[in-house]
Every structure is written in C-alpha cells, then in structure tokens.
C-alpha cells in the first residue's frame, strides 16, 4: 500500500470517529473501519482491532 493510500485510510478512520489512529497499521485500520460500518462504537472498534481488553 502506498503512503497516499494509507493517508486516505487514516482519513476515513478519522471521519468514522476512530481517533488516534496514527499508530494503527493497515490491517488494524481496515478491521476497525469494518466494525464501525457494521454499527460498532468507534472506540470499541479501535480497541478490538488493537487487541486491547
């Protein structure tokens, strides 16, 4: 994935309410976005994508 694509993915995550996503990798971003698109809370989606409790 190019840097530009990753920036777009980070912007989409930010727009979806997933704040502080700069330390997330591409897979984590995609997982969190998928969860939010299915109605999950953005904070919970970020925690789940990171594997945090």
C-alpha positions in Angstrom: 0.0 0.0 0.0 1.3 3.4 -0.9 1.7 6.2 1.7 -1.1 8.1 -0.1 -3.4 5.2 0.2 -2.6 4.8 3.9 -3.3 8.5 4.4 -6.7 8.0 2.8 -7.4 5.1 5.0 -6.4 7.1 8.1 -8.6 9.9 7.0 -11.6 7.6 6.5 -10.9 6.2 10.0 -10.8 9.7 11.4 -14.0 10.6 9.6 -15.7 7.5 11.1 -14.8 8.6 14.6 -11.7 6.4 15.1 -9.4 9.0 16.8 -5.7 8.5 17.4 -5.3 6.1 14.5 -1.8 7.1 13.6 -0.2 4.2 15.4 -2.5 1.7 13.8 -1.3 -0.4 10.9 -3.3 -1.0 7.7 -4.9 -4.2 8.9 -6.0 -2.7 12.2 -7.4 0.3 10.3 -9.4 -1.9 7.9 -10.7 -4.0 10.8 -11.8 -1.0 12.8 -13.5 0.6 9.8 -15.3 -2.6 9.0 -16.6 -2.8 12.6 -17.8 0.8 12.6 -19.5 0.2 9.3 -21.4 -2.6 11.0 -22.6 -0.3 13.8 -19.9 -0.8 16.4 -18.8 2.1 18.5 -15.6 3.7 17.1 -13.7 3.4 20.4 -14.7 -0.2 20.9 -13.8 -0.9 17.2 -10.3 0.6 17.8 -9.8 -1.4 21.0 -10.9 -4.7 19.3 -8.7 -4.0 16.2 -5.7 -3.4 18.5 -6.5 -6.5 20.6 -6.8 -4.4 23.7 -9.2 -5.5 26.5 
